[in-house]
Amino acid sequence: MLHYAIVCLVIALIAAVFGFGGIAASAVGIAKILFYVFVIMAVITFVLSLLKKG
């Protein structure tokens, strides 16, 4: 999922360079959402692994 967030960020940067503001804004929005979902899932997995070992 982090891979998809990075891909969306790269697409946003390329779109911004070529002047496609709307596409760049949507790609950045998607990248932000995917990044936050990735962080939340990583934290949940970390906590669950600590609980399973303890």
Secondary structure, DSSP 4 states (H G I P E B T S, - for coil): -HHHHHHHHHHHHHHHHTT-HHHHHHHHHHHHHHHHHHHHHHHHHHHHHHHHH-
